[in-house]
Amino acid sequence: MINITHKNSTFRKATAQATVSVSVQDTIDAIEQKKVPKGDVFEMAKTAGLFAAKRTSDMIPDCHPLPIEFTAVRYQIDGLDLLIEVEVHTIYKTGVEVEAMHAASVVALTIYDMLKPIDKGIEIKNIKLLEKRGGKSDYKDNFPKGLTAGVIVCSDTISGGKKEDKAGKAIIDVLNKSHVSLFSYVIIPDEIAEIQKKVKEFCNAGCNMVLITGGTGLSRRDVTPEAVRPLLEKEIPGIVEAIRSYGQQRTPYAMLSRSVAGLIGNTLVIAMPGSTRGAAESMEAIFPPVLHLFHIIAGARH
């Protein structure tokens, strides 16, 4: 199965359709009048569909087991066609389109099985996805274009040439995926004055974001929060909560991070952990939804 451990759990929804065509009106009459020998066709097929939605991962090898939190099976009769619609909801890391299509197909097969003693001309057709929602695909086209970000790596060892930077490059990789242009990328030592100077420089240059990695721990030289917090005009605690919550699901050490986020003018400033994993996971936790902030800022200007 595809690795989804880096994804966030979000509301996800899918609706699928299948069509069962019968050959004579008598079959439709038997369904409506509940005279089919095997029982109530719609109720039996609905029950099968509910089971199918929940058991999809047992049937389809690459489907992840996930919590099905809502399933609806709906029917419509259109001439000699029985239109089946299945809607599935979950709050999880991956979508439910296969679950909806699997359920729709099993509903159709159940109807076929129940009707075949009275109608030899039944046909199943048009199993298809009608709609899917949820995940990053919902957000990718909903953010302002042309945003820029400055990346600051705070580290005595990296600035001294004793270690290669990987955390800053992990941040840049997520920026590229989110179509945010890199304004500048610098490596500086863990010094309050240096950090504040560089943050102010990026803000004055009109950078939309300043992303800082390193110096958010608890050692004597970890001073990034002390440097950044006095500069912030408005803190945004929700960003930090999202980063910490995401990290906490992956390592208990995330509770020790002192990440900071807020606005300086219209520039978003975020200080995140200095480890490669910590920086990458922090970015995964908040991008691209954090970019909605710039719609809010633009709206506030008008």
C-alpha positions in Angstrom: 0.0 0.0 0.0 1.0 3.6 -0.6 2.5 5.3 2.5 0.0 7.8 3.9 1.6 8.4 7.3 2.6 11.9 6.3 -1.0 12.9 5.5 -3.4 14.8 7.7 -6.8 13.4 8.6 -9.5 15.5 7.0 -13.1 15.2 6.0 -13.4 13.2 2.8 -16.5 12.3 0.8 -17.2 10.4 -2.3 -20.4 9.6 -4.3 -20.5 6.8 -6.9 -23.2 5.5 -9.2 -24.2 2.2 -10.8 -27.0 1.4 -13.1 -29.0 -1.9 -13.4 -31.1 -2.2 -16.5 -34.0 -4.7 -16.5 -35.7 -6.0 -19.7 -39.4 -5.6 -18.9 -41.8 -3.4 -16.9 -43.0 -6.4 -15.0 -39.7 -6.5 -13.2 -40.0 -2.9 -12.1 -43.5 -3.6 -10.9 -42.4 -6.6 -8.9 -39.7 -4.5 -7.2 -42.1 -1.7 -6.3 -44.8 -4.0 -5.1 -42.2 -6.1 -3.2 -43.2 -9.3 -5.0 -39.7 -10.5 -5.9 -39.4 -14.1 -4.5 -36.1 -13.4 -2.8 -37.4 -10.5 -0.8 -37.3 -6.7 -0.7 -34.8 -5.9 -3.4 -33.9 -2.3 -2.4 -33.5 -3.1 1.4 -31.5 -6.3 0.8 -29.2 -4.5 -1.7 -28.8 -1.5 0.6 -27.6 -3.8 3.4 -25.1 -5.5 1.1 -23.9 -2.0 0.1 -23.3 -1.0 3.7 -21.3 -4.1 4.3 -19.3 -3.6 1.1 -18.3 0.0 1.9 -16.9 -1.2 5.3 -15.1 -4.2 3.8 -13.5 -2.6 0.8 -9.9 -3.0 2.1 -10.5 -6.7 2.4 -11.3 -6.9 -1.3 -9.1 -4.3 -3.0 -5.4 -5.0 -2.1 -4.1 -1.4 -2.2 -7.0 0.1 -0.2 -6.3 1.2 3.3 -8.5 0.1 6.2 -10.3 3.3 7.3 -13.2 4.4 9.5 -16.4 4.6 7.5 -18.4 7.3 9.4 -21.4 7.6 7.0 -22.9 5.6 4.1 -26.1 6.4 2.2 -27.6 4.2 -0.5 -30.2 5.9 -2.7 -32.3 4.6 -5.6 -34.1 6.1 -8.5 -36.2 4.3 -11.1 -35.9 5.8 -14.6 -37.9 3.7 -17.1 -36.3 0.3 -17.0 -33.1 1.6 -15.4 -32.5 1.3 -11.6 -30.1 4.2 -10.7 -28.0 3.4 -7.6 -26.1 6.2 -5.8 -23.8 5.5 -2.8 -22.3 8.3 -0.7 -19.5 7.6 1.8 -17.9 9.9 4.4 -14.8 9.6 6.5 -12.4 11.7 8.5 -9.1 10.1 7.6 -5.8 10.5 5.7 -7.1 9.0 2.4 -10.2 9.2 0.3 -13.2 6.9 0.0 -13.9 6.9 -3.8 -13.1 3.2 -4.1 -15.3 2.5 -1.1 -18.2 4.3 -2.7 -17.6 2.5 -6.1 -17.2 -0.9 -4.4 -20.4 -0.4 -2.5 -22.3 0.7 -5.6 -21.1 -2.3 -7.6 -22.1 -4.7 -4.8 -25.5 -3.1 -4.6 -25.9 -3.6 -8.3 -24.7 -7.3 -8.1 -27.2 -7.9 -5.2 -30.0 -6.5 -7.3 -28.9 -8.7 -10.2 -28.8 -11.8 -8.0 -32.3 -11.1 -6.6 -33.9 -10.4 -10.0 -32.3 -13.1 -12.2 -35.0 -15.7 -11.3 -37.7 -13.4 -12.9 -35.7 -11.6 -15.5 -33.0 -13.1 -17.8 -32.2 -9.8 -19.5 -30.7 -7.8 -16.6 -27.5 -5.7 -17.3 -25.2 -3.9 -14.9 -23.5 -0.8 -16.4 -22.0 2.6 -15.8 -20.3 2.1 -12.5 -18.6 5.4 -12.0 -17.4 8.1 -9.6 -19.7 11.2 -9.5 -17.9 13.3 -6.9 -15.0 13.3 -4.5 -14.0 15.8 -1.9 -11.3 16.1 0.7 -7.5 16.2 1.0 -5.0 18.5 -0.5 -6.5 18.3 -4.0 -9.4 20.5 -2.7 -7.0 23.3 -1.8 -4.3 23.2 -4.6 -6.1 25.8 -6.8 -7.6 27.9 -4.1 -4.6 30.0 -3.0 -3.1 33.3 -4.2 -0.5 33.0 -6.9 3.0 34.6 -6.9 3.7 34.2 -3.2 7.3 34.4 -2.1 9.2 33.0 1.0 12.5 33.5 2.6 14.1 30.6 4.4 16.4 31.1 7.3 18.5 28.2 8.8 19.6 29.0 12.3 22.5 26.8 13.3 26.0 27.3 14.7 27.3 24.0 13.3 25.8 24.5 9.8 26.9 28.1 9.5 30.3 27.1 10.7 30.6 24.6 7.9 30.6 21.5 10.2 27.3 20.1 9.0 25.2 20.1 5.8 21.8 21.8 5.9 19.0 19.4 5.1 16.1 21.0 7.1 16.1 24.2 5.0 16.1 22.2 1.8 13.2 20.1 3.1 11.3 23.4 3.6 12.1 24.6 0.1 10.9 21.2 -1.3 7.4 21.7 0.2 7.4 25.4 -1.0 8.1 24.2 -4.5 5.2 21.7 -4.3 2.9 24.5 -3.1 4.0 26.8 -5.9 5.6 29.3 -3.6 8.7 31.0 -5.0 11.9 31.1 -3.0 12.9 34.7 -2.3 16.1 33.9 -0.5 17.8 31.1 1.5 20.4 31.9 4.1 22.2 30.1 6.9 23.1 32.1 10.0 24.4 31.3 13.6 22.1 31.1 16.6 22.3 34.7 17.6 19.3 36.8 18.5 20.6 39.9 16.7 21.4 38.0 13.5 18.0 36.3 13.5 16.2 39.6 14.0 18.2 41.4 11.4 17.5 38.8 8.7 13.8 38.6 9.6 13.4 42.4 9.3 15.4 42.4 6.1 13.0 39.8 4.5 9.9 41.6 5.8 11.1 45.0 4.5 11.8 43.4 1.1 8.1 42.5 0.8 8.5 38.7 1.4 5.1 37.0 2.0 6.6 34.5 4.3 9.7 34.1 6.5 10.3 30.4 7.4 12.9 29.7 10.1 14.3 26.3 11.0 16.4 25.7 14.0 16.8 27.1 17.5 13.3 26.2 18.8 14.6 23.5 21.3 15.7 23.9 24.9 19.5 24.1 24.8 21.3 27.2 25.8 21.9 28.3 22.2 18.3 27.8 21.1 17.1 31.4 21.0 14.9 31.6 17.9 11.6 32.1 19.8 13.3 34.8 21.9 14.4 36.5 18.7 11.2 36.2 16.8 8.4 36.7 19.4 9.2 40.4 20.2 9.0 41.2 16.4 5.5 39.7 16.0 2.5 42.1 15.8 0.0 39.2 15.9 0.7 35.7 17.0 -1.2 32.9 15.3 -1.2 30.0 17.9 -3.3 27.8 15.7 -0.4 27.3 13.3 1.9 26.2 16.2 -0.9 23.9 17.6 -1.3 22.2 14.2 2.5 21.7 13.9 2.8 20.3 17.4 -0.3 18.1 17.1 1.0 16.6 13.8 4.4 16.0 15.3 3.0 14.5 18.4 1.3 11.8 16.4 4.7 10.7 15.1 7.0 11.2 18.1 6.4 12.2 21.7 9.4 14.5 21.6 7.3 17.0 19.5 6.0 18.4 22.8 9.4 19.8 23.5 9.5 22.1 20.5 9.0 25.9 21.0 7.7 26.8 17.5 6.4 30.3 17.0 4.1 31.8 14.3 2.6 35.2 13.7 2.5 38.3 11.5 4.8 41.2 11.0 2.8 43.5 8.9 1.5 41.3 6.1 4.4 38.8 6.3 3.8 35.4 7.9 6.7 34.4 10.1 7.1 30.8 11.3 9.9 29.4 13.4 10.0 25.6 13.4 12.3 22.7 14.5 15.8 22.4 13.2 15.9 18.7 12.5 15.3 17.6 9.0 12.3 15.4 10.1 10.9 18.2 12.3 11.1 20.8 9.6 9.6 18.5 6.9 6.8 17.4 9.2 6.0 21.0 10.3 5.6 22.0 6.6 3.5 18.9 5.8 1.3 19.8 8.8 0.3 23.3 7.6 0.9 23.5 3.8 -0.9 24.3 1.6 -3.9 25.3 3.9 -1.9 27.9 5.7 -1.8 29.9 2.5 -5.4 30.7 3.0 -4.1 33.4 5.3 -3.2 35.5 2.3 -6.8 35.6 1.1 -7.7 36.8 4.6 -5.0 39.5 4.4 -6.1 40.6 0.9 -9.7 40.8 2.1 -8.8 42.9 5.1 -7.2 45.5 2.7 -10.4 46.1 0.8 
